[in-house]
Amino acid sequence: MTGPDVAVRPAAEADGAFFARVYASTREDEVARMGFGEEERAAFVAQQFAAQSAHYARCYGGASYGVVVVDGVDAGRLIVADLADEVLIVDVALLPAFRGRGVGTRLLAPLLAEADAAGRTVGIHVERFNPAQRLYKRLGFVAGDDDGVYRKMERPPAAAVLVADQPKTAW
C-alpha cells in the first residue's frame, strides 16, 4: 500500500494539549456557526473537551490512547477500548491537513487485521453527518443503531480484509 507513513505511538501526559488541539479542529465548523467571539469559542471548546475526556476516562478507563504520527509529524489521536464483546474505536480524529489523504485507511488496517485474526468485531460510534462514514463502509463496517446524533457502525471479523505494510499495534 502506498501513501503516507502512518504509525501510532502511545500517548503521554504531555500530549494533552495536542489532543485538545485535535479535538478543537473537529469542532471548528460547528462552533463557528454559534456566533461566539474568539474567547467564548475557546472556552466552549475547552469545556467540551474536558467533558469528553472525563466521559472517556469514566466509561473506557482501560482504553489505549495513541498519537497518530504521519510522516514523522503528530497528526491526530486514536483511542481504542478492548471490551468483552468488541474492540471499540472510542475516538479517531486527525488534524485537517491530514484528512482525505488515505491516513485513516492506513491507520485502521492493522487494527482491523488484528481483530480479524482474533475473531473480534470492531465497533465505532459516528456522528450521523460525519463524512468518515464513507471510509468505514469501505473498510467493511455496516451501520447499526442510530440515536439521532450518533450511528453505531460495526465490522464483523474477516470482513474485507485489507493488506497493509504497517507494524502491528498493541490493542
Secondary structure, DSSP 8 states (H G I E B T S, - for coil): --S--EEEEE--GGGHHHHHHHHHHHHHHHHHTTT--HHHHHHHHHHHHHHHHHHHHHH-TT-EEEEEEETTEEEEEEEEEE-SS-EEEEEEEE-GGGTTSSHHHHHHHHHHHHHHHHT--EEEEEETT-TTHHHHHHTT-EEEEE-SSEEEEEE-TTSS-----------
